[in-house]
Amino acid sequence: MPDPSEPDQSEPDPSEPAAGLRATVAAAARDLDVPDALVAAALGYLTADTEPAVAAQIAVLEAAIGATDEVPWPSDDERFQLLALLGTVPAARAWFAAEGIDPAIADDSLADLTPKLRDYGIRATGVDWLAKVVTCGVFVLGRLQFEPAGAESAWNTHIPEAGPLDPAACDESFARAEAFFRARGDQTTREFVCHSWLLDDQLADYLPAESNILRFARRFTLTDTETTDAPVDGATEGDNAVAKFVFRRPLAELPAITPTTTLERAALAHLAAGRHWRERAGVMPVG
């Protein structure tokens, strides 16, 4: 039974300001299971005064669907950003359908919004990544996510937080990605690229050689140097990525954590020794 103390966002009052946009946002939030508190805050921001700017940003996002251009944001207010992101979801679904893309791929790809908003929020995730999701610039194909070839002339590989990096599941994802992008007309790309702390070769000092993480990393040939990810204000991008993705905490809170897994123990021991984790870049041939 709904809590009478909580506002019901499922049935917007048609007499309310911006009722149409409010209904669109509420439906997309239900579709993607966005946390109620975030949705309530965003809808509370939506008024007759703020609707024109939100609608204009939705139009910008809709125009970017299927392209690879970065979308400008006129406001860093997370309520505004969430309204625009959710308001773009219907157009994104329509694009997937018009392109003849498997509805399961559409569902999985757009569903990346849910854990990012739930676990990190817009600011910690980065609104540019979330915009890429709703403008159909990243595709979930099995265990992994992929972006079409851009400036690097390679298919960019991302690793969702979706359980173990099972080698067979990864094999299937890479094969699906090749088939997917070839079917969409890309006959020239010959490499996958990946930028991740999971490619940091220092992990081999702590993890078993046949661990899923190291087996994944060995797929890629590193293309940067050990000093590429240099510390800024005492921390590297890799340090912050480990804090975020392994512990879901800010880096400053890690000394108080008791590790419970091999990876957690490795991450903390490395930092406690005064060393840094590094974001690394690598390439892997297609096929």
C-alpha positions in Angstrom: 0.0 0.0 0.0 1.4 3.4 -0.9 2.6 5.6 2.0 0.1 8.5 2.2 2.9 10.7 3.4 4.8 10.3 0.1 3.7 12.2 -3.0 2.3 10.0 -5.7 4.4 10.7 -8.8 2.6 8.0 -10.9 -0.5 10.1 -11.7 0.4 13.7 -12.3 -2.4 16.1 -11.9 -3.3 17.4 -15.4 -4.0 20.8 -13.9 -0.4 21.1 -12.6 2.2 23.3 -14.4 4.1 21.3 -17.0 1.7 18.3 -16.6 2.7 16.7 -19.9 6.5 16.8 -19.2 5.8 15.7 -15.6 3.9 12.7 -16.9 6.7 11.8 -19.3 9.4 12.1 -16.7 7.4 10.1 -14.2 6.7 7.3 -16.7 10.4 7.1 -17.7 11.4 7.0 -14.0 9.0 4.1 -13.4 10.3 2.3 -16.5 13.9 2.5 -15.3 13.2 2.1 -11.6 14.9 5.4 -10.7 15.0 6.0 -6.9 11.8 7.7 -5.8 13.6 10.4 -3.8 15.5 11.6 -6.8 12.4 11.7 -8.9 10.4 13.6 -6.3 13.1 16.2 -6.0 13.3 16.6 -9.8 9.5 16.9 -10.2 9.5 19.4 -7.3 11.9 21.5 -9.4 9.6 21.4 -12.5 7.4 24.5 -12.6 5.9 26.7 -15.3 9.1 28.8 -14.9 11.6 26.0 -15.3 9.7 24.0 -17.9 11.0 25.9 -21.0 14.6 25.4 -20.1 14.1 21.7 -19.4 12.2 21.3 -22.6 14.9 23.0 -24.5 17.6 20.7 -23.0 15.5 17.7 -23.9 15.4 19.0 -27.5 19.2 19.3 -27.5 19.5 15.7 -26.2 17.0 14.4 -28.7 18.9 16.0 -31.6 22.1 14.3 -30.4 20.5 10.8 -30.4 22.6 8.4 -32.5 25.5 10.9 -32.8 28.7 11.0 -30.9 28.9 14.7 -30.1 29.1 15.8 -26.4 26.0 17.7 -25.3 26.4 21.1 -23.6 24.6 21.6 -20.3 23.4 25.1 -19.3 22.9 24.2 -15.7 24.7 22.0 -13.2 21.5 21.6 -11.0 21.1 17.8 -10.8 17.3 18.2 -10.7 17.3 20.0 -14.0 19.7 17.4 -15.5 17.6 14.4 -14.3 14.4 15.9 -15.8 16.2 16.4 -19.1 17.7 12.9 -19.1 14.4 11.1 -18.2 12.5 13.3 -20.6 14.7 12.1 -23.5 14.1 8.4 -22.8 10.9 8.1 -25.0 12.9 9.5 -28.0 15.7 7.1 -27.3 13.4 4.1 -27.3 11.9 5.3 -30.5 15.3 5.6 -32.1 16.3 2.0 -31.0 13.0 0.8 -32.6 13.5 2.8 -35.8 17.0 1.4 -36.1 15.7 -2.2 -35.8 17.9 -2.8 -32.7 16.8 -5.7 -30.5 14.5 -4.4 -27.8 16.6 -6.3 -25.2 19.6 -4.3 -26.2 17.6 -1.1 -25.8 16.4 -2.1 -22.4 19.8 -3.2 -21.2 21.5 -0.1 -22.6 19.1 2.5 -21.1 19.0 0.5 -17.8 22.6 1.7 -17.1 21.0 4.9 -15.8 19.5 3.0 -12.8 22.6 1.8 -10.9 24.5 5.0 -11.7 21.7 7.2 -10.3 21.1 4.9 -7.4 24.7 4.2 -6.3 26.5 7.5 -7.3 24.1 10.2 -8.4 24.6 12.5 -11.4 27.6 14.4 -10.2 29.7 11.4 -9.1 28.8 9.5 -12.3 29.2 12.4 -14.6 26.3 13.9 -16.5 28.2 13.5 -19.8 28.1 9.7 -19.4 24.4 9.7 -18.5 23.7 11.9 -21.6 25.6 9.4 -23.7 23.3 6.6 -22.4 20.1 8.5 -23.2 21.4 9.6 -26.6 22.1 6.0 -27.6 25.8 6.4 -27.7 26.6 3.3 -25.6 25.3 -0.2 -26.1 25.1 -3.1 -23.6 25.9 -6.3 -25.5 26.0 -9.0 -22.9 28.5 -8.6 -20.1 30.2 -5.5 -21.5 29.3 -2.0 -22.9 30.6 -0.6 -26.1 30.7 2.7 -27.9 30.9 3.1 -31.7 34.3 4.0 -33.1 35.2 7.7 -32.6 38.4 9.7 -32.6 40.4 6.6 -31.5 39.1 4.6 -34.5 38.3 1.7 -32.1 35.2 0.4 -30.4 35.4 1.7 -26.8 34.9 -1.0 -24.2 33.3 -0.4 -20.8 32.9 -2.7 -17.8 29.6 -2.4 -16.0 29.3 -3.4 -12.4 27.4 -6.5 -13.2 29.2 -9.3 -11.4 32.3 -11.4 -12.3 34.2 -10.8 -15.5 33.5 -14.3 -16.6 35.9 -15.0 -19.6 33.2 -16.9 -21.6 30.7 -14.0 -21.1 33.4 -11.5 -22.2 34.2 -13.6 -25.3 30.5 -13.5 -26.2 30.3 -9.8 -25.6 33.3 -9.0 -27.9 31.8 -11.3 -30.6 28.4 -9.6 -30.3 30.0 -6.2 -30.5 31.8 -7.0 -33.7 28.6 -8.5 -35.2 26.5 -5.5 -34.0 28.8 -2.7 -35.4 29.5 -4.6 -38.6 25.7 -4.9 -39.2 25.4 -1.2 -38.6 27.8 -0.4 -41.4 31.2 -0.2 -39.7 33.4 -2.5 -41.8 36.7 -0.7 -41.1 37.3 -0.8 -37.3 39.9 -3.3 -36.3 40.4 -2.7 -32.6 38.7 -2.5 -29.3 40.1 0.1 -26.8 39.6 0.1 -23.0 40.5 2.8 -20.4 40.2 1.4 -16.9 42.0 0.8 -13.6 41.3 -2.8 -14.3 44.1 -2.7 -16.8 46.6 -1.6 -14.3 49.4 -4.1 -14.4 50.1 -3.6 -10.7 47.1 -5.8 -10.0 49.3 -8.7 -11.0 51.2 -8.1 -7.7 48.1 -9.1 -5.7 45.7 -11.2 -7.7 46.1 -14.8 -8.9 47.2 -15.1 -12.4 44.0 -16.8 -13.5 41.7 -14.4 -11.8 39.0 -13.0 -14.0 40.4 -9.5 -13.7 43.8 -10.4 -14.9 42.5 -12.6 -17.6 40.5 -9.7 -18.9 43.4 -7.3 -18.6 45.6 -9.7 -20.6 43.3 -9.3 -23.6 44.6 -5.8 -24.1 48.1 -4.4 -25.0 48.8 -1.3 -23.0 49.3 1.8 -25.1 50.1 4.4 -22.4 52.9 4.6 -19.9 53.1 4.0 -16.2 53.3 7.8 -15.6 50.3 8.7 -17.8 47.9 8.8 -14.8 50.0 11.2 -12.6 48.8 12.2 -9.1 46.8 15.4 -8.7 46.4 16.7 -5.2 47.9 13.4 -3.9 45.6 11.1 -5.9 45.5 9.6 -9.4 42.4 8.9 -11.4 43.0 5.2 -10.7 43.0 5.8 -6.9 39.6 7.6 -7.2 38.2 4.9 -9.5 39.2 2.1 -7.1 37.5 4.0 -4.2 34.4 4.5 -6.3 34.0 1.2 -8.0 35.4 -1.2 -5.4 34.2 0.5 -2.2 31.6 3.0 -3.4 33.2 5.5 -1.0 35.3 8.6 -1.4 39.0 8.0 -1.3 39.4 9.8 2.0 37.1 7.2 3.7 39.1 4.1 2.7 41.4 4.0 5.7 38.4 3.2 8.0 37.2 0.3 5.9 37.8 -3.4 6.8 38.4 -5.3 3.6 36.4 -8.5 3.0 37.6 -9.7 -0.5 40.9 -10.3 -2.2 40.4 -7.3 -4.4 39.5 -5.1 -1.4 42.6 -6.2 0.5 44.8 -5.6 -2.5 43.4 -2.2 -3.1 43.9 -1.0 0.5 47.3 -2.6 0.9 48.6 -0.9 -2.2 47.3 2.5 -1.1 48.6 2.0 2.5 52.1 1.4 1.1 52.0 4.8 -0.4 51.5 3.6 -3.9 49.0 4.7 -6.5 46.5 2.8 -8.7 46.5 4.0 -12.3 43.9 4.3 -15.1 45.5 2.5 -18.1 44.6 2.3 -21.7 44.9 -0.7 -23.9 43.9 -2.0 -27.3 42.8 -5.5 -28.5 42.4 -6.7 -32.1 38.9 -7.4 -33.3 38.2 -11.0 -34.1 
